[in-house]
Amino acid sequence: MDQKSANVFIGVGEHEEDPSIPMLAEFKLKTNARRMADDLSSKAASSFTVHFKEFEGESHTSVVPVALTRALRQLVRQ
């Protein structure tokens, strides 16, 4: 049986848990994204790669274009 390789990219903005944005902070997006990346990495087979990146200076909405661009670059290199 052939093993398929998989790449997962998880990106999050630095300010996603900023207390000055209470509606956003309560979701703990940075904490949960990091936990998911760590959990996936620990369970990953050799053909499964997890990439995690926290983007400095970005918030929940501003992180989308930069994370998308970075994810595409990272995954195309594989």
N, C-alpha and C positions, 0 to 999 in steps of 0.2 A: 504494500500500500504506500503510495506517495504521500509525503507530508507536504502540506501547503505552508508557505511562510505568510505570516501576518504582521503588519505594522500598525500600531495604535499610537496616535498623537493626542495628548491631552494638554491643552493650553488654558491658562487662567491669568486674569489680570491682577496686578499687585494690589489694587484697591478694592478687590471684590469683597473684602470683609471690613472695609473702612467703617468705623463706628459712626462717622458723620452721615452715613447713608443707612439708617436703621433697617429699612425694608430689605435692603440687600444683605447687610451684615448678618442678619438672623439665619440666612440659608447656609452659611459657612462654606461657600463655594471653594475657596482656596484649600481649606482643610479637607473637604470631601474629595476634591480633585486629586490632591496629593495622596490621600488614602487609597483611592481607586487605582492610581498609577502604581503605588507600592504593592497593593494586593495583586494586581494583574502581573506585575513583574515577578513576584514571588511564586506565582503559579504557572508562569509561562514556560513553554517548552523551548528548546533551543531554536526553533524556527519561528518563535513569537517574540517580537520586540516592542517594548513600550517606551515612548519618548514623552517626557514631561517638561514643560517650560512655563515658568512664571514670568509674565511680561511686565517689566518695570514701567511705572507711570501710567499703566492702563487700567481702565475700569470695566465694568460688565459690558457696556456697549462699545467702547473704543477698542477693546481687545479683539473683536471679531475680525476685522480686515487683516490685522497684523498676524493673528494666530492662523488664519486661513492660509495666508501667504507662506508663513513659516512651515506649516504642516505639509503643504504641497511640495515645497522645496525638500524637506526632510524625507518625505515618502518617495519622491521621484529618485532620489539618490540611492535608494535601496536596491 
